[in-house]
Amino acid sequence: MATSDEYIEYVCEQIKGVGNIRYKKMFGEFMIYVNEKPVIIVCDNETFVKKLECIEEMMKEAKTGFPYKGAKEHYILDIDNADFCKSVIEKIEKVTLLPKSRSKK
């Protein structure tokens, strides 16, 4: 089951205000970028964030899962709790590096 357009729009609406938000469709699912940094993976209408030390305490009660086959375990973000999500995303965005530019061949 792929992520619906309605769900990805809902996720973006829930985190509105944490920075410049955009999403990109990748392999039938989505990556959400905050200030051009990859922060949330959305697969099968579920939101995943990397298991990072900076959010470990905040996410200790969160469910975990694998966004796709072969992925590392991620936290599952309760996107319905907008204020909590925003605080988690703000912490992640601070420690996430901008993706490196690919050189054109």
Secondary structure, DSSP 8 states (H G I E B T S, - for coil): ----HHHHHHHHHHTTTSS-EEEEEETTEEEEEETTEEEEEEETTEEEEE--GGGTTTTTTS-EE-SSTT---EEE--TT-HHHHHHHHHHHHHH----------
